């Protein structure tokens, strides 16, 4: 069998994507290489939204081939915006590499645009794999939106791409909005390393971990994981929790951000009991909080997908999300593994939590359904889609 060549062009090492690279690299007759545009995240950096300095505690450069391309941008210390990545070395790399499938994750930087057009010029099959949802695209208006749509639909998608690797229903609808034919679309579900999360919780004792946080076996634990910032709308959850007519309830907030102090003050002033502010938690510790919880909530203003929902479901949790979270159509079956409520509707969020609590009292069947659904969103299934696209390399 002729070797399949797959090249990912990625801004920097991202903990969610590394398991996919490693899985593909292990396949027979596959040559994979990741072309990184920056070493961001490797040496530790301060995330302004988290409000803390950290280094991911997972190995990000093991098990696959990679190279770092020199970034000559004047913004290279903290890359951001279109000019945050200027990596002319990408052109030389694409020229030298044997023809293969090039996978690029967006169009937000100068280097990514270089990758699309020089990739095709040098005979590669160029693809995009991003999480853009239709609902965001439909809500863009004005001159800037018109210019964006012209560039994406009439220039980039028409002349820069051969294949479109979609992640879920909203992402598929996004490409259909731009009239991409089905024969150019390949399904590569958005996934996390389900096996890592399941393996981690299997080594822990739920009751002992709860006891450490002063949570009893009978308590109903509501979990939030993410940045405490406006776009995540954590105050919606705090208000819903305060209205929750349950005696044995606990709220665990995993994450940090600019709203933390304001939320802590609100908890004190309003006398909201049983709220735990855990702060930033790194990847290897995170499964513990999924294990001790009974429902995961993502109340965001807008979320292109919401990978924390994948994580929670891999750990057998029911989920409650706002209707502007992109993964809803794919991962949540109302009444079976959770609920979707209208963004900002506190009574609806409260009612959804009450409904999950009833399931909790009956033994927690929703969590089992979550685990079954998320089996279809595994790293292996994502890799299958990418490998299928690589077979079609011209």
N, C-alpha and C positions, 0 to 999 in steps of 0.2 A: 504493500500500500504506500502510495506517495505521501511524503511528509506534508502535514498541514502547518502553515506558518501563521501565527496569530500575534499581532502587536497591539498592545494597549498604550494609548497616549493619555497620561493622567497627570493632573496638576501636582500631586504629592502623595506619599503613601497614606492610604485611608484604611482604617482597621476593618471596615465592612467588606472591602474588596479583596483583601489579601487571601482569604480562604478560597475564593474563586480562582485566582491566579494559580495557587498551589494545586488545586484540583485538576485544572486543565493541564498544567505542566507535567502531572503524573501520567497522563494518557500516552499510550503508545503512538508513535509516528506523529507526534505534535511537537513543534518548536515554538515556544512562547517566549516573548520578551516584553517587559514593561518599560516604557520610556517615560521617566519622571521629569517633570519640568522644574521641580524645586525639592529641597530637602526639608521643607516645612513639616513640622510634627515630629521629626526625629530627634532634635536637640532640645526639645521643650520650648514651649511658647505660652504666652499669656493670651487666653481667649477673652476678649473684651466682654462677650456676652455671659460666659461662665463666671468671669471675674476672678479666675485663679490661673496660676501657672502650673502646667502639668506635662508629663510625657506619657503616652499610652503604654500600658504595661504588657501589651502583647507584642511578640516579635513581628515586625512588619516587613522584613527583608529576607526571610528564610523560605526555602523551598521552591524558588522560581528565579529565572534570570531577569536582570533589570540593569538599567543604566540611568544616570542622572545627566541631563542635558543642561549646559550652562545657561543660566538666565541672566541676560544683560540689561534687564529693565531697571530703571532708576527706582522702582518700587520693590525690588527683589527681596529686601529684608522682611517686608510684610506684603506679599503679593496680593493685589486686589484690583478689580476693574479690568477693562479690556487690555490695558497696557501693563498689567501686573506680570504677565509672562511674555517675554520676548526671547525665544530660544531658536536662533538660526541653525543650530546644530541639528535640529529635527530634519531639516531638508537633506543634509548629508546622510543622516541615519536612514531615512526612507529611500534614498538613492542606493545605498550599499546593501540593505537588507533584501534577501530573496523575496520574490513576490508573494504576498499573503493577504490575510484579512487584517485591516487596520481598524481598530475600535477606538473612537474618540467620544468623550463623554459630554460634549457641549459645544457652544459657539461663543463663549463669553470672553475669550482671550485671543489676542493676536496670533499666538502660537497654534491654537486649535484651528484657526482659519487657514494658517499655513499648511497644517496637516491634511486638511480636506483636499485642497487643490493640488499640492505637490504629491500627495499620496496617489491620486488618480493619474496625474501626469507621469508618474514613474511606474504605472501599471499595476498598482495594488488594487484590491477591492476595498473600498473605503466605506465604513459604516459608522453610524452614530448610536450610542446607547446612553440616553439621558432619561430623566424622570418627569419631563414636562407634561403637565396634565391639561386636558381640554378646558376645564372650568376656569383656569387662570387666563388662557388665551382668549376665551369668549368675553372676559371682563376687562379687556384692554381697549381703550378708546383714544381718539385724538390722532394728531399728526405723527407723533412718535410711534404709536401702535401701527399706523399704516406703513411707515418706513420699515419697521421691524418685520412686518408680514411680507412686504415686498422682498426684503433681503433673504428671509428664511425660505419663502415659497418659490420665488422666481430666480434666486441666485444660488443660495447654498444647497437647498434640497434638489434643485434641478441640475446643477453643474458640479457639485462637490461630493455627491454621495451615490453609492451603488446600493447599499442595503440599510435598513432601518430596524434596529433591534429594540422591540418594545417590551416594557416591563409589566404592564397590566392594562386594565380596561381604559382608564383615563388617558394613559400614554398612547394606546392604540387609537383612541378617538382623536387625540391631538394630531397624529399623523394623517388620519382620514380627513380631518379639517383642511389639511394642506393637500388633499387629493393624492396621497401616496397609494399606488396600487398594491393589492394584497401580495402579489408575487415578489414584491421588494421588502415585505415585512416578515420578520422572524421573531417568534415569542421567546424571550429570555427573562423569565419571572424575576422580580426583585426579591432577593433573598439575603438572609444572614446565615451564619454557621449554626444551624439548628442543633447539630450534634454536640457542639461545644457547650451550648447552654444546657442541654439535657444531661450531658455528662457531668457538668458542674453541679447541678442541683441534686443529682443522684448520690453525690458524695457528702451532702449536707443533711443535717437533721432539722426539719422544719420547726419542731417544738423547741429545740435548744436555741436555734437562731432567733425565734420569737422571744424567748425568755430573756435573751441578752438585751433586747430592746423594750423590755417590760410590756410585751404583748402576750396575752393569754391564748390558749388553744381555741377558745370560743369566740375571740374577737373577729369582727369582719374588717379586713384591712383593705383600704383603698390606696392605690399606688399611683404616683406621678413620677415619671423619669424624664428629665430634660432641663433646658435652661429656664430659669425664672425670669422671663422677659415678656414684654407686652404681647408679642405675636403668638406666644404659647398660651396666653390667657389663663394662667394658673389661678387667678383670683376667681374665675368662674367656678373652678373646682372647689376652692376654699368655701365659697358661698353655698354651693350645693351641699357640701359636706356638713356645713353648719345647720342646714335645713333637714338633714337626713334624720328621720325619726327612728333611730336605732340606738339602743343603750350601749351595746358592746361594739362601738365603731372606733376605728383608728385611721388617720390619714398620714401616709408616709410620703414625703416630698424629697426625691433624690435629684439633686442638681443645685446649681447656684446661679446667681445673676443679679441684675440691678434691682429686681423687685423683692429680693429676699427680706431686706430690712423692713420694707413697707408691709410685707405680709406678716412678719413676726410681730410688728407693732399692732396690726389689725387683730391678730390672734389674741394678744394680751388685752387690748382695749375692749374687744367684744366678748371676751371670756370663752373663746372656742377651745374646748378641751380635746386632748388626745391627738394633737398635731405634732408630728416629728419632722423637723428640718434636718435632713441628713447631710446636706452639702454635696459637693462633687464626689462622685464615686468612679473609680477606674474600672476598666472592662472585666478584669478577673474577679473583682468583688461584686460586680453588678448582679450576677445570677442569684446571689443570696437574697436580694430584695424582691426579686420575682418569686422566689420560693416562699417567702413569708406572707405574701399578699394573696388577695382573693379576687381582685379585679384591677385592671390597668386602665387608666383614663388618659386620653389625649384630647385636650380641649382647644386646640389651636385655632387661631384666626384663619390661617391657611397653612397647608402642608402638602408639598408635592406628592409625597408618599406617606412616610411615617414609619421608619424601620424599627422603632421601639415597639410597635405593635407586633411585628414579626417576632421580636425577642420574647415578648410576653406570652404570645401564643405558643412558641416553642417550649415555654415553661408551664404550659397547661393553664393559662389564665384566660378568663372571659375578658372582653374589652368593651369599652364605651368610648366612642369618638364623635367629634363634631362632624357635620356634613361637608366641611371644607378640608377634610383629610383625604388625600388622594387614594389611599389603599382601601377605602370603605367598600367599594363595589366588589373588590376581589376577596377581601379577608373577613368581612363581617356579614353574617346572616342573622338578621334581626330575630331575636327570641331564641336563637339556637346557640350562638357563641358570644352574644353581646348585643349592643344597640348603637344606632347612629341617631344623634339628636341635632336639631337646628342650632348652628353656632350661636353662642351667647344666650341661649334659652335656658336659664338656670332651673326653672321648674321641670323642664323636660330632662335635663341632666340629672336632677334629683330623682325623678321618677325612674329613670333608667337604672340608677344605682339601687333603688328600692327593688326593682325587678331582679337584678343580679343577686341581691341579698336573699330573695325568696329561693332562688336556685341554690345558693350557698347553704341555706337551711335544709334543703332537700338532698344534699350530698354533692352538689357541684358538678352537674352533668355538662354545663356549658364549657368548662375548661377542657373536657375530653374532646368536645367537638372542635374547639380551637386547635388542639394538637393535631387532629386529623386533617383539618383544612390546611394548616401550615406545612404539612408533609409535601404538598404540591408546590411549595415555594422554598425549595431546598437549593443548596449550592450545586448539587449534582444535576438538577433539572435546568438550572441556569446555564451550566456548562454545556449540557446537551444542545441547547439552542445555539450557543455560540459555535460549537463544533460543527453543527449542521450548516451554519452560514459559511464556515470556513471551507467546507467541501465544495461549495459553489464558486470558489475563487476562480476568476477567469484566467 
